[in-house]
Amino acid sequence: MARHARLRSPSIVGQLLTVLAVAVAVVLVAGAGTVGFATYDLSASFVADAVELEDQPAPPPDIGQIEGGVNLLVTGIDECEPEYAHFFGARCTGADAGGRLNDVNILLHISDNPRRVTVVSFPRDLILQAAPCTRTDGSRWGGGTVQINELYMIGGLNCVVNTVSDISEQPIPFAATVTFGGVIEITDAVGGVEVCLARGMRDRNTAIDWPAGPRTIAGIEALQFLRTRYGVGGSDLARISNQQQYMSRLARKLVSEQVLSDPATLYRLASSALRNVDPTTSLTNPLTLVQIALAVKDVPFEEIVFVQYPTVTARSDPNRVEPNFAAAEPLWQALAENRPIELTGKVGANNGVVEVTPPPTDAAAPETPEATADPSQATPPDAVALPSSVTGSTAAQETCSAGNLSQ
């Protein structure tokens, strides 16, 4: 997708922050109960820039009292942090160097009993009717038609929360802002994340030239992997699918014995999260963090669903997208009614990833009743089938980057 002319930003920036939507939640699962209070001395940086949400009801002391579930918005900001600015060339030396764009916007919904997690990614090129909000200078902005990644510059986190709450029909009592530098720290804190490439991947824009197969990435390689779009189909939508593979695999590692049984790793993980997240005031209470951790700690991988907000080509700009309200309505209905969702679209619809079917343990063994069971039995009878235009996957599904090389 072409970039917004006035709000030009490098692909390395916001999109890689998608990972932190799940990372923040799972970090809490893995670390809050174990080392959350041990790292309390780090909380000063966590609360220093906390934002008070406007037009949102105050959360109750116990999140279990919230009917219909819990919503957390994670916003990834494109900015030139001094320690990483040298990676971005002209972006961080030119006129746009001081800009801060919310290039990643992810709504994480934790359902009421039974607990499920739904992660909704909103494309940065989404043009929509934004909700009113208070500007950072205290003046009132009446809303209007904008690209979603303009909102943070208009009025900070409040403007983003108000608009996502409006378009999703969901109250959002909790939110946080993160920067792309956190990706390096989170990935390094857990010793890297193993991803999978179905085909080789080459992208001169991100300096990737990797062969097919598994690859453990950390540090700058994590940034390269999460920023690439030309290596996985050429669009921001394909890139989101690719990043969802990373989120799923990161989630698996964060709850693995490699992390949970290592106090030093847990400490690094929790301290990295505290250093790299600026929350709303509703998230600054350590007890609230622990409560959120307890709410999601037992959610099975098949009940963690990643979806892309459905869009159509924008009428005003063929290189932008606008909301597909009809396709999104069943999703919001399912969340409001606390019903499971069923993905009917293809995992690789945007050419970002391909689904990998694990081989049978014994190809020569005869089929058993369990092996030939009707797959529909796995779908709850009250599940809401989403339109095929709503693409996504679950954390239980194995996916690999589609790549762009024939060999």
HELIX and SHEET records of a PDB file:
HELIX    1   1 GLY A   14  THR A   18  5                                   5    
HELIX    2   2 VAL A   19  VAL A   27  1                                   9    
HELIX    3   3 LEU A   28  ALA A   32  3                                   5    
HELIX    4   4 GLY A   33  VAL A   35  1                                   3    
HELIX    5   5 TYR A   40  LEU A   42  5                                   3    
HELIX    6   6 SER A   43  ALA A   48  1                                   6    
HELIX    7   7 ILE A   63  GLN A   65  5                                   3    
HELIX    8   8 ALA A   85  PHE A   87  5                                   3    
HELIX    9   9 GLY A   89  CYS A   92  5                                   4    
HELIX   10  10 ILE A  148  GLU A  150  5                                   3    
HELIX   11  11 LEU A  151  SER A  168  1                                  18    
HELIX   12  12 GLY A  181  ALA A  189  1                                   9    
HELIX   13  13 ILE A  220  ARG A  227  1                                   8    
HELIX   14  14 TYR A  230  VAL A  232  5                                   3    
HELIX   15  15 ASP A  236  LEU A  254  1                                  19    
HELIX   16  16 GLU A  257  LEU A  260  1                                   4    
HELIX   17  17 PRO A  263  ASN A  276  1                                  14    
HELIX   18  18 THR A  281  LEU A  283  5                                   3    
HELIX   19  19 PRO A  286  VAL A  296  1                                  11    
HELIX   20  20 PHE A  301  GLU A  303  5                                   3    
HELIX   21  21 PHE A  325  ALA A  336  1                                  12    
HELIX   22  22 PRO A  375  ALA A  378  5                                   4    
SHEET    1   A 7 VAL A 277  PRO A 279  0                                        
SHEET    2   A 7 PHE A 174  THR A 179 -1                                        
SHEET    3   A 7 VAL A  70  ASP A  78  1                                        
SHEET    4   A 7 LEU A 101  ILE A 110 -1                                        
SHEET    5   A 7 VAL A 117  PHE A 122 -1                                        
SHEET    6   A 7 ILE A 304  GLN A 308  1                                        
SHEET    7   A 7 GLY A 392  THR A 394 -1                                        
SHEET    1   B 2 ILE A 127  ALA A 130  0                                        
SHEET    2   B 2 GLY A 144  GLN A 147 -1                                        
SHEET    1   C 2 CYS A 133  THR A 134  0                                        
SHEET    2   C 2 ARG A 140  TRP A 141 -1                                        
SHEET    1   D 2 VAL A 193  LEU A 197  0                                        
SHEET    2   D 2 GLY A 213  ILE A 217 -1                                        
SHEET    1   E 2 MET A 201  ASP A 203  0                                        
SHEET    2   E 2 ILE A 208  TRP A 210 -1                                        
SHEET    1   F 2 THR A 311  THR A 313  0                                        
SHEET    2   F 2 VAL A 321  PRO A 323 -1                                        
SHEET    1   G 2 ILE A 341  GLU A 342  0                                        
SHEET    2   G 2 VAL A 384  ALA A 385  1                                        
SHEET    1   H 2 VAL A 353  GLU A 355  0                                        
SHEET    2   H 2 THR A 399  SER A 401 -1                                        
END                                                                             
